[in-house]
Amino acid sequence: MDLGLVNRGTIEALICAGAFDKTGQMRRAMFESIDRAMSVGQSAQRDRKHGQNSLFGLADEPAPAVEAATDPGAEWSEAEMLAREKGVLGFYITKHPLTQHERLLSACSNAVIADLARMKEGQSVILGAMVSSVRTVVVRTGRNAGKPLGVLTLEDLTGKVEALLFTDDFMKYRPILSPDSVVFLDAQVDRKREEPSLRVSKIVPLIEAPRRLPPQLSSTSMRPRRSKNLSTVFVRTPAPAASTSTSAPTKACASRSRRTRPFA
């Protein structure tokens, strides 16, 4: 690799995007060895430039191996690895962070983002999604002039949507709305613009969903996959005592009545 054409930032981005995964090395180990690798590469390029060949000038010596700066098996956590991947690409390739929560999202939601395009103005939904970004907008007119509103960008495995939080609710839920956090929202569909959005009234963190959310059946499109997931939850999942695990739904999201009810 010609280091005159490729700088450190490019190498960092390639590692974070998984371009070197086929080497069998861990991304973190490669990332933390960049400086050492570049130093070895620059030295080898200088030698080639000045014609320093191996014995008898028959061939270039093979490039020396680069020792990893950390444990060669060291890797970032899955969350950090995926965040770095999206940071350089703008999307996920390895997997979506919500994949590990798919059963819980299916059991405790009555819609996914893709469903919103078919919903009516004001229709209520309970939707699980990941917070992509949070921005603050200051109200300019009216009785709330000067107060902040929260505008969230949310995503699930089917798409993205914007959601609005009015001042009091925004201040109440702001501490749990960090980027990449996973939450459930009690909201109403807003069809005033070309693309649907949401007006949020309540938010429940993912970790509290098994305790606070009842089972939800989609009012618009109960897909076979989602129905199958719910059946698995209702039949197979035991009710753990005071568990904080979110890897699978608990019976708190799957009572026998299967009725859609508001947040607890």
N, C-alpha and C positions, 0 to 999 in steps of 0.2 A: 504494500500500500504506500503510495507516494505521499509522504507527510507534507510535501509542499502544496498538495491539492486538498488534503483532508486534515482539518484541524481537530483539536480536542473535543470541541462541542459536537462535531459531526460523529465522532466515535462514540461519545456518550449517548447521543440520540439513537444510534444504531444498536447499541447494547440494550438500552431501555426498550426499544421496539422489538427485541428478540431476534435481530438479524444474525446473531452469532450463536443462537441456541443449539444449532446442529453440531457445534464443536464439543458439546457435552459439558461445557463449563457453566457454572452458575453466574447469573447476571451480576450479582453483587460482587463476586470475586473478580470478575473481569473489569467491572466499573472501577473498583478500588486499585486495580493494577495498571490503569491506563498510563499514568506518568512513567512507570517503570518500563512498560512496553514501548512507549514512544521514544524513551531515551535509547533503548536497545535498537529500535528501528532506525533512529536518526544516525546512530553510530555505524550501523550496517550500510546505510545509504552513502555516508561519507566515504567509507572504505571502497565501495563500488565506484563511486565517482572518481576517486584517485587511483583506481586500477589496482588496488591491493587484493590480489587473488590468493588462493590457497597454494600449497607447495607445488612448484614447477609451473604455476600459472595455468593449471588445467581446468579448474572450475572454482566457482565461488564456494566458500564454506557455507554450510547450512546455517540459517539464523539461529542464534542461541535461544534456548528455552527461557521464558520469562517466569520467574517465581511469582506466585500469587502474593499480593500484599496482605491478604487475610487468609483464613482457612479456605482452601479451594472449594470446599463443600458449603461454604457460607452463602446464604441466600436471604434476600429481603423477605419480610412477611408477604403473604399473598396480597393483602390490601395495598401495601406499599409498592409491590411489583406492578400491580394493575394500575395504580395511580400514576406511576412513572410512564407506563406504557401509553396510557391515554394522554398524558401530558405532552408527549412528543408526536403522537399520531392523531389525536383528537377523537379517538374511538378505541374500543377494546378489541384485541385479536385473540389472546390466550383464552379468556372466558369473561363473562360479565359478572361483576361482584354480586349481583342479585341471584345468580344461579343457585348458590348455596341456600338461599331463603325461599326458593320457588314454592315449596309445599305450604309454607306458612302464609306467603302472599296469596296463594290461591284459596286457602281455607278462610282467611279473614277479610278478603276483599269481595265486593260484588261487581267489580268492573276492572278492566285494564285500560290503559291510556288509549289504545286503538279503538275501544268501544265509544269514546266520547264523541266521535264524529257522527254517530247515529243517535245520540241522545238529544232530548229537548231542553230548551232554556229552563233553568231552575231545577232540573231533575237532580235528586240527591244521589250521591255515590259515596261508597267507602272504598278507598283505593290505597294500595301499598306501593310505594315508590322510593327511589333514592334521590336525595337532594343533590343536584348538580351545581347550583349556584344560588346565592341569596344577594339581592340588592335592595337598597332602601330608596324609596321615592318620597319626597316631601310634598304633602298636600298644599296646594297654592290658594285655593279658595274654599269658602264654606265654613261651617262651624268647626271643622277639623284643620283649618288652615295652619300651616307650620308644623303639623304633626307627621310622623313617619308612617308610611305604609311599607309592607314587605312584599316583594315580588320574588317568588321562587321559580326556579326552573327545575322540573322534576322529570325523572326518566324511569321507565321500567323495561321489561324485555320486549315491549311492543312499540315503544316510541317515547316522545317527549311532550311536555305540556307546561304552560306557565300557570301559576296559581297566585292569587292575591290574598294577603292577610291584612285586615284592617288594624288600625293602630293598637288597640288594647290587646287583641289576639297576637299581634306581631311581638309586642313587648313581652307577653306571657310565654310564647313558645320560642323566642329567639335563641335562648341558650341551647336548645336541642337541634337547631337547624344548621349544623356545620356541614360543609360540603362532604359528600359521600355518606352522610348519615342516612339510614333507612327508617322511614316512618309510615304510619297509616294516617290518612286524612279523611275527615268527615267534611264533605264539600258539596257545593251546588255547581252545576254546569252553567257557564256563562257563554252565550252564543251571540253576543253583541258585535263581535268581530268575525272576520272570515274564518279564522281558526278557533276552535273551542278552547276555553280556558276554565279555571276553577276559582270559585270564591270559597275560601276555607273558613270553617267555623271551629273545628277541633282537630288536634293532632295527638297521636299516641306513638311513642317511640317503639321501635321493633321489639325491644326486649320486654316491654310491658304488654304486648299484644296478646299473648296466650292467656293472661290474667284478665284483661279488660275488654277484649273483643269477643262478641258472639259469632256463631257461624254465619257466613254470608253466601247467598246464592245469587249468581249474576242475573240481573233483571233484563239483560239485553241479549246475551249470547253465552249460555252455559255450554262451553265447548266440551267435547268428549274428554279431552285431556284433563281439563280442570275438574270435570265431574269425577273422573277416575281418581284424581288426587284426593278429592274430598272423601270418596268412598274408602280410600286407604286410611285416611285420618280417622274417620268414624269407626272403622272396624278394628284397625290394628294398633292405634297409638294409645298407650296407657296414660294415665293421669299422674305425672310425677309430682312430688311434693316440693313446692316452692322452688322450682327450677328456674335458672336464668338462661338456660340454653335456648338458642333460636334456630338450631339446625333442623328442627322438625316441629310441626304444630303440636299442641297439646289439646286435651279435650275441652279446655276453656274456649277454644275456637270451634268446638264441634259438639254442641249439646244435641240431645235426641230430637228436639223440636225442629232444628234446622231453620228456624225463622230468622228473618233479617230484622235486627233490632238496632237501636241507636247505641252510641258509645256508652260505656259504663263510666 
